[in-house]
Amino acid sequence: MSHRLIFVSTCVCLFAASLARGEDWTEFRGRSGQGHSVATGLPTTWSETENVAWKQEIPGHGWSSPIILGDHLYLTTAVPEGDGDKPAQSLRTLCLDKRTGAIRWNVEVFKQPEGIAIHGKNSHASPTPITDGKRLVVHFGTHGTACLALADGKVLWQNQELKYAPVHGNGGSPVLVGGLVIVCCDGGDQQFVAALDFETGSLRWKTPRSTKPKLGFSFATPLLIDVDGVPQVVCQASDAVLAYSPADGKELWKVDYPGGYSVVPRPVFGNGLLFVCTGYNTPMVLAIRPQGAVGDVTETHVAWKLTKGAPHNPSPLLVGTSLYLVSDKGIATCVDAATGDQIWQERLGGEFSASPLFADGKIYLQNEAGDGIVLKPGDQFVELARNALKEKSLASYAVEDGTLFIRVERHLYRIQNP
């Protein structure tokens, strides 16, 4: 069997294993990476006191989303050490008991020196952890990537080779593919995609971006897709979205969007189309046909473009044949995924950074003020509920049957019906 076929088989087995694990929420936006859950019995209404199973204070500050594995939750945080506006940071990983909210372990993974600036909406611990069910990977951008034991947080390996000049801090989360940890590294000085060996942390490949952006920094999270039986890792960047062979990092195709930078949303893929957002300053949503794409396919493989209501930060959400978007300024939009034609558009109010969730037949949104907004998907705008936690929130949901986990600025909530 060829090396390529072995790698494809490995990816298929990993995907099958993820399905077998049930509804563990094992990475940013869940096991599919696209904000979908098969969970049922979720609450529609909640508050600081209503439908709260527990509320746990989280030390430090971080906007990574929690992940779920079995009876435990994992998330990262940064605890300042010293005074001033840019103190040193202890970059840490926490494990919580899912049933009670008790912190089971709290481990320092890296030390970050003082003087590191970030954007006011960012944190020093924004990438979401990921697990294969046996070990945990945490990523702190250019400050390092590490693999931890699930039981006690013991650091199994660390890698701090992926150096670049960060702008506004870290952001993009890692993805696991075929025994590799793949991350996007897009700084102000250089831009590349890298793969680390999941067993040892050693660098397996590093591919420079084939772009020359004026503003190179972005915060993308890769998405693994299957195109005619071949795995591709879609890694957005400033000026372009590019797909790579996960086995060796070879660039497969790209679509240019000149001038787009600081890209945050994770792509979604379905119905034969890949949906990407192009970042600042004027965002667009592009629908791309990856089938048969080789090289620069900007002129041949873009099915449609949309600018009105396109988000800078929240990821898109594909539900059936409809694509749902929420802009940073609180404009919710539903479009026909095949054509980009608008179905409805409504102003929700507030500002948004978290990515939406589809579960239990409903769409869950979270604005930066901590308001959870529940919508009914369909060809008409229907708001089912609006729920206030009255605390700043930029992290995205984690979910399992009957339960939402919501991270706000100082706390993690477990929300469920009585």
C-alpha positions as CSV (number, residue, x, y, z in Angstrom):
1,M,0.0,0.0,0.0
2,S,1.3,3.4,-0.9
3,H,2.3,6.0,1.7
4,R,-0.6,8.2,0.5
5,L,-3.2,5.4,0.8
6,I,-1.9,4.5,4.3
7,F,-2.3,8.2,5.3
8,V,-5.9,8.3,3.9
9,S,-6.8,5.1,5.7
10,T,-5.4,6.5,9.0
11,C,-7.5,9.6,8.6
12,V,-10.6,7.5,7.9
13,C,-9.9,5.4,11.0
14,L,-9.4,8.4,13.2
15,F,-12.7,9.9,12.0
16,A,-14.5,6.5,12.7
17,A,-13.0,6.5,16.1
18,S,-14.2,10.0,16.8
19,L,-17.8,8.9,15.9
20,A,-17.4,5.8,18.2
21,R,-16.6,8.1,21.1
22,G,-20.1,9.5,20.9
23,E,-20.7,13.2,21.7
24,D,-17.4,14.1,23.3
25,W,-16.7,17.7,22.3
26,T,-13.0,17.2,21.5
27,E,-11.9,20.3,19.7
28,F,-12.9,23.8,18.7
29,R,-16.4,23.7,17.3
30,G,-16.8,20.1,18.3
31,R,-15.9,16.7,16.8
32,S,-16.7,17.8,13.3
33,G,-15.0,21.2,13.7
34,Q,-18.1,22.8,12.2
35,G,-20.3,23.6,15.2
36,H,-22.7,20.7,15.0
37,S,-23.9,18.4,17.8
38,V,-26.3,15.5,18.0
39,A,-27.0,16.4,21.6
40,T,-30.7,16.5,22.6
41,G,-32.6,17.9,25.5
42,L,-30.7,21.2,25.6
43,P,-32.0,24.1,27.6
44,T,-33.6,27.0,25.7
45,T,-33.7,29.4,28.6
46,W,-31.1,30.2,31.3
47,S,-29.7,33.0,33.4
48,E,-27.1,33.5,36.2
49,T,-29.4,31.4,38.4
50,E,-32.0,29.6,36.2
51,N,-31.0,26.2,34.9
52,V,-27.5,26.5,36.3
53,A,-26.1,23.1,37.5
54,W,-22.9,24.7,38.6
55,K,-20.7,27.8,38.1
56,Q,-17.0,27.6,38.6
57,E,-14.5,30.5,38.8
58,I,-11.6,30.1,36.4
59,P,-8.2,31.5,37.5
60,G,-6.5,34.0,35.2
61,H,-7.9,35.0,31.8
62,G,-8.4,33.1,28.5
63,W,-10.8,32.8,25.6
64,S,-10.2,29.2,24.6
65,S,-13.4,27.2,24.5
66,P,-13.8,24.2,26.8
67,I,-13.6,20.7,25.4
68,I,-15.3,17.6,26.8
69,L,-14.0,14.0,27.1
70,G,-15.8,11.6,29.3
71,D,-16.4,13.0,32.8
72,H,-13.9,15.9,32.3
73,L,-13.6,19.3,30.8
74,Y,-10.3,20.8,29.6
75,L,-9.4,24.5,28.9
76,T,-6.5,26.8,29.0
77,T,-5.8,30.1,30.8
78,A,-3.1,32.7,31.4
79,V,-2.4,33.9,34.9
80,P,-0.5,37.2,35.1
81,E,2.7,37.3,37.2
82,G,3.5,40.7,38.4
83,D,2.1,44.2,37.8
84,G,1.9,46.6,34.9
85,D,-0.1,46.4,31.7
86,K,2.0,43.7,30.1
87,P,3.1,41.4,32.9
88,A,4.7,37.9,32.5
89,Q,2.1,35.1,32.1
90,S,1.9,31.6,33.4
91,L,0.3,29.7,30.5
92,R,-1.8,26.9,32.1
93,T,-4.1,24.0,31.4
94,L,-7.0,23.1,33.6
95,C,-9.0,19.9,34.0
96,L,-12.5,20.2,35.6
97,D,-14.9,17.5,36.8
98,K,-17.8,17.8,34.4
99,R,-20.3,16.7,37.0
100,T,-19.4,19.2,39.8
101,G,-17.2,21.8,38.2
102,A,-14.4,21.1,40.6
103,I,-10.9,21.8,39.3
104,R,-9.1,18.4,39.2
105,W,-5.7,19.7,38.1
106,N,-4.1,23.0,37.1
107,V,-0.7,22.8,35.4
108,E,1.7,25.4,34.1
109,V,2.7,24.5,30.5
110,F,4.8,27.5,29.5
111,K,6.2,30.7,31.0
112,Q,5.6,33.8,28.8
113,P,7.9,36.8,29.4
114,E,6.6,40.2,30.2
115,G,6.1,42.9,27.6
116,I,3.9,40.8,25.2
117,A,1.1,42.9,23.8
118,I,-2.3,41.5,22.7
119,H,-5.5,43.0,21.2
120,G,-8.0,44.2,23.8
121,K,-10.5,41.5,22.6
122,N,-7.8,38.7,22.7
123,S,-6.2,36.8,25.5
124,H,-2.9,35.0,26.1
125,A,-4.8,31.7,26.0
126,S,-7.2,31.8,23.1
127,P,-6.5,28.6,21.1
128,T,-8.8,25.7,22.1
129,P,-7.3,22.4,23.2
130,I,-7.8,19.2,21.3
131,T,-7.7,15.5,22.3
132,D,-7.7,12.1,20.6
133,G,-9.2,10.6,23.6
134,K,-5.9,9.4,25.0
135,R,-3.8,12.6,25.3
136,L,-4.4,16.4,25.2
137,V,-2.7,19.0,23.0
138,V,-2.6,22.6,23.9
139,H,-1.3,25.4,21.8
140,F,-0.2,29.0,22.7
141,G,0.8,30.3,19.3
142,T,4.5,31.2,19.0
143,H,5.0,30.6,22.8
144,G,4.7,26.8,22.3
145,T,2.7,23.6,21.7
146,A,2.5,20.8,24.2
147,C,1.1,17.3,24.8
148,L,-0.3,16.5,28.2
149,A,-1.5,13.4,30.0
150,L,-5.2,13.5,30.6
151,A,-5.1,12.0,34.1
152,D,-2.8,14.5,35.8
153,G,-1.7,17.1,33.2
154,K,1.8,15.8,33.1
155,V,3.7,17.4,30.2
156,L,4.7,14.6,27.8
157,W,6.4,16.9,25.3
158,Q,6.8,20.5,24.4
159,N,7.8,22.3,21.2
160,Q,8.8,25.9,21.0
161,E,10.4,25.9,17.5
162,L,7.5,27.6,15.7
163,K,8.8,31.1,15.9
164,Y,7.2,34.1,14.2
165,A,6.3,37.7,15.2
166,P,2.7,37.6,16.6
167,V,0.5,40.5,16.1
168,H,-2.4,40.9,18.7
169,G,-1.4,37.6,20.4
170,N,-2.4,34.0,19.6
171,G,-5.7,32.7,18.3
172,G,-5.9,29.7,15.9
173,S,-6.4,26.3,17.4
174,P,-4.6,23.0,16.4
175,V,-6.1,20.1,14.5
176,L,-5.1,16.4,14.7
177,V,-4.7,14.5,11.4
178,G,-3.1,11.1,10.9
179,G,-0.7,11.3,13.8
180,L,0.1,14.9,13.2
181,V,-0.7,18.2,15.1
182,I,-1.2,20.8,12.4
183,V,-1.2,24.5,13.2
184,C,-1.3,27.8,11.2
185,C,1.5,30.2,12.0
186,D,0.8,33.6,10.5
187,G,2.8,36.4,11.9
188,G,3.7,39.9,10.9
189,D,7.1,38.7,9.6
190,Q,6.5,35.3,8.2
191,Q,3.6,32.9,7.5
192,F,3.7,29.1,7.3
193,V,1.8,26.0,8.2
194,A,3.5,23.3,10.4
195,A,2.9,19.7,11.4
196,L,4.3,18.2,14.7
197,D,4.6,14.5,15.4
198,F,1.8,13.7,17.8
199,E,3.9,11.1,19.6
200,T,7.1,13.1,20.1
201,G,6.4,16.8,19.3
202,S,9.1,16.9,16.7
203,L,8.7,19.0,13.5
204,R,7.5,16.8,10.6
205,W,7.0,19.4,8.0
206,K,6.8,23.2,7.6
207,T,5.4,24.8,4.5
208,P,5.8,28.6,3.8
209,R,2.7,30.3,2.6
210,S,2.8,31.0,-1.2
211,T,1.4,34.5,-0.6
212,K,3.0,37.9,-0.1
213,P,0.4,39.8,2.0
214,K,0.9,43.4,3.1
215,L,-0.5,42.5,6.5
216,G,0.4,38.8,7.1
217,F,-1.0,38.1,10.5
218,S,-4.0,35.8,10.8
219,F,-5.5,33.5,13.4
220,A,-6.9,30.6,11.4
221,T,-7.8,27.1,12.7
222,P,-7.3,24.3,10.0
223,L,-10.2,22.2,8.8
224,L,-9.8,18.6,7.6
225,I,-12.0,17.9,4.6
226,D,-12.4,14.9,2.3
227,V,-12.4,15.6,-1.4
228,D,-13.1,12.5,-3.5
229,G,-11.6,10.3,-0.9
230,V,-8.5,12.4,-0.5
231,P,-7.9,14.3,2.8
232,Q,-7.1,18.0,2.6
233,V,-6.3,20.4,5.3
234,V,-7.8,23.8,4.6
235,C,-5.6,26.5,6.2
236,Q,-6.7,30.1,5.7
237,A,-4.3,33.0,5.7
238,S,-4.0,36.7,4.9
239,D,-4.8,37.2,1.2
240,A,-5.8,33.6,0.4
241,V,-7.2,30.3,1.5
242,L,-4.9,27.3,0.8
243,A,-5.4,23.6,1.0
244,Y,-2.5,21.2,1.9
245,S,-1.8,17.5,1.8
246,P,-1.7,16.6,5.5
247,A,0.9,13.9,5.0
248,D,3.6,16.1,3.7
249,G,2.4,19.7,3.7
250,K,2.3,20.0,-0.1
251,E,0.1,22.9,-1.3
252,L,-2.8,21.5,-3.3
253,W,-4.7,24.6,-4.3
254,K,-5.5,28.2,-3.3
255,V,-8.1,30.9,-3.8
256,D,-6.9,34.5,-3.5
257,Y,-8.7,37.3,-1.7
258,P,-6.2,40.1,-1.9
259,G,-6.2,42.5,1.1
260,G,-8.0,40.2,3.5
261,Y,-6.1,39.8,6.8
262,S,-6.5,38.9,10.5
263,V,-8.6,36.0,9.5
264,V,-10.3,34.3,12.4
265,P,-13.4,32.2,11.4
266,R,-13.0,28.5,10.9
267,P,-14.3,27.3,7.5
268,V,-17.2,24.9,7.0
269,F,-17.7,22.3,4.3
270,G,-20.8,20.6,3.0
271,N,-22.9,20.0,-0.1
272,G,-19.7,20.0,-2.2
273,L,-18.8,23.6,-1.2
274,L,-16.3,25.1,1.2
275,F,-17.3,28.3,2.9
276,V,-14.6,30.7,4.1
277,C,-14.6,34.2,5.5
278,T,-11.8,36.6,4.3
279,G,-11.1,38.7,7.5
280,Y,-10.5,42.4,7.8
281,N,-11.1,45.1,6.8
282,T,-14.0,44.4,4.5
283,P,-15.0,40.8,5.0
284,M,-16.5,38.5,2.4
285,V,-17.9,35.0,2.4
286,L,-16.7,32.8,-0.4
287,A,-18.2,29.5,-1.5
288,I,-15.5,27.4,-3.1
289,R,-15.7,24.1,-5.1
290,P,-12.7,22.1,-4.0
291,Q,-13.4,19.2,-6.3
292,G,-10.9,19.1,-9.1
293,A,-9.0,22.1,-7.7
294,V,-5.3,22.2,-8.5
295,G,-3.1,25.2,-8.2
296,D,-4.5,28.7,-8.2
297,V,-8.3,28.3,-8.8
298,T,-9.4,31.8,-7.9
299,E,-11.0,32.4,-11.3
300,T,-12.5,28.9,-11.8
301,H,-13.7,27.4,-8.5
302,V,-15.5,30.2,-6.6
303,A,-19.2,29.5,-6.8
304,W,-20.4,32.8,-5.2
305,K,-19.3,35.7,-3.0
306,L,-21.2,37.7,-0.3
307,T,-20.3,40.9,1.5
308,K,-23.4,42.0,3.3
309,G,-23.5,40.6,6.8
310,A,-20.1,38.8,6.5
311,P,-18.4,38.2,9.9
312,H,-14.9,39.2,10.9
313,N,-14.7,36.8,13.9
314,P,-17.6,34.3,14.2
315,S,-17.4,31.2,12.0
316,P,-20.2,30.4,9.6
317,L,-22.7,27.6,10.3
318,L,-24.1,25.3,7.7
319,V,-27.4,23.6,8.4
320,G,-28.9,21.6,5.6
321,T,-29.0,23.7,2.5
322,S,-28.8,27.0,4.4
323,L,-25.7,28.9,5.6
324,Y,-26.1,31.0,8.7
325,L,-23.9,34.0,9.6
326,V,-23.6,36.4,12.4
327,S,-21.5,39.5,11.9
328,D,-19.4,41.1,14.6
329,K,-22.0,43.9,14.8
330,G,-24.9,41.5,15.5
331,I,-26.4,41.1,12.1
332,A,-27.8,37.6,11.6
333,T,-28.1,36.4,8.0
334,C,-29.4,33.2,6.4
335,V,-28.5,32.5,2.8
336,D,-29.0,29.7,0.3
337,A,-25.8,27.7,0.5
338,A,-25.8,26.8,-3.1
339,T,-26.3,30.3,-4.5
340,G,-25.6,32.8,-1.8
341,D,-29.0,34.3,-2.2
342,Q,-30.3,36.0,1.0
343,I,-33.2,34.3,2.7
344,W,-33.5,36.6,5.7
345,Q,-31.4,39.1,7.6
346,E,-32.1,40.6,11.1
347,R,-30.3,42.7,13.7
348,L,-29.8,40.9,16.9
349,G,-28.1,43.7,18.9
350,G,-24.8,43.5,20.7
351,E,-21.4,42.5,19.3
352,F,-20.3,39.0,18.5
353,S,-17.0,37.0,18.5
354,A,-18.1,33.5,19.5
355,S,-19.0,31.0,16.8
356,P,-22.6,29.7,16.5
357,L,-23.7,26.2,17.4
358,F,-26.4,23.9,15.9
359,A,-27.8,21.3,18.3
360,D,-31.2,19.9,19.3
361,G,-32.8,21.5,16.2
362,K,-31.8,25.0,17.3
363,I,-29.1,27.6,16.6
364,Y,-27.3,28.9,19.7
365,L,-25.4,32.3,19.5
366,Q,-23.5,34.0,22.2
367,N,-22.7,37.8,22.1
368,E,-19.8,39.5,23.9
369,A,-22.0,40.8,26.7
370,G,-22.8,37.2,27.7
371,D,-26.3,37.0,26.1
372,G,-27.2,33.6,24.7
373,I,-29.6,33.9,21.8
374,V,-31.5,30.9,20.5
375,L,-32.9,30.8,17.0
376,K,-35.1,28.4,15.1
377,P,-33.5,27.5,11.8
378,G,-35.6,27.9,8.7
379,D,-36.6,30.3,5.9
380,Q,-38.0,32.9,8.4
381,F,-36.3,34.6,11.3
382,V,-37.6,33.2,14.6
383,E,-36.0,34.1,18.0
384,L,-36.9,31.5,20.6
385,A,-35.1,33.0,23.6
386,R,-32.6,35.5,24.9
387,N,-30.6,34.7,28.0
388,A,-28.3,36.9,30.0
389,L,-25.2,35.9,32.0
390,K,-24.1,39.5,32.4
391,E,-20.4,38.8,32.0
392,K,-18.2,39.3,29.0
393,S,-18.0,36.3,26.7
394,L,-15.9,35.6,23.6
395,A,-15.5,31.8,23.9
396,S,-17.7,29.4,21.9
397,Y,-20.0,26.8,23.3
398,A,-19.2,23.2,24.3
399,V,-22.2,20.8,24.4
400,E,-23.3,17.3,25.3
401,D,-26.8,15.7,25.8
402,G,-28.9,18.0,27.9
403,T,-26.1,20.4,28.7
404,L,-24.3,23.6,27.5
405,F,-21.0,24.7,28.9
406,I,-20.4,28.4,28.6
407,R,-17.2,30.2,29.4
408,V,-17.5,33.9,30.4
409,E,-14.8,36.2,31.6
410,R,-14.3,34.9,35.1
411,H,-16.4,31.7,35.2
412,L,-17.4,28.5,33.4
413,Y,-21.1,27.6,33.6
414,R,-22.9,24.2,33.3
415,I,-26.4,25.0,31.9
416,Q,-29.1,22.3,31.8
417,N,-32.7,21.7,32.4
418,P,-33.8,20.6,35.8
